[in-house]
């Protein structure tokens, strides 16, 4: 089997696994197992991408609908996620998140957004059942307490993603240099960035920078959210549990 045929089969398997969702008839356990395998395959594929494969790789756009409580945290950590997955992205309106880049990178970003969203729903439900939440709502409104929790969660996950980016890039560079040499490795990174940039220009999308600040009304809730963000299994899906919300929808 030649390299291109092998890559095509891996991509086909990723798509088949990604289609195994609860709303398509799979059990929760089957869906989580499939998501875990998708993450594993995407990581391996991304780290072994050669310059020949890059030329054949297409840029894709994926739009996710991040309604519900997870939207605040997901938008807050989005820049760190994009740096980790090496793709472009932006928010469109109050709820939509748009991802753009090479297909494996976009798929990895989408996978991680699903994992993080499920983790937040689970952790927030657990927080609301505890004494810290009851004490906080005696001082502030429930809405402001939960918003502080979500900001803490998003900020901690963002910092973890940035730390993971540094480590992941070092591993990628070491493997590429071992396989191709330093000059070829650098050329591959630049070629990838150029391809994504050219593809983005072809969309004709005009982006504008909107600066936002997080208003933390309750530092205790923020701290509990940060603790929860430190527990997210970014290398694997979180387990099912009470209060697990729906995943961001694909449109």
Secondary structure, DSSP 8 states (H G I E B T S, - for coil): --HHHHHHHHHHHHHHHHT--GGGT--HHHHHHHHHHHHHHHHHHHHT--HHHHHH--EEEEEEE--STHHHHHHHHHHHHHHHHT-EEEEETTTEEEEEEEHHHHHHHHHHHHHHHHHHHHHHHHHHTSHHHHHHHTTS-HHHHHHHHHHHHHHHHHHHHHHHHHHHHHHHHHHHHHHH-HHHHHHHHHHHHHHHHHHHHHHT------------S-HHHHHHHHHHHTT--TTS-----TT-----EE-
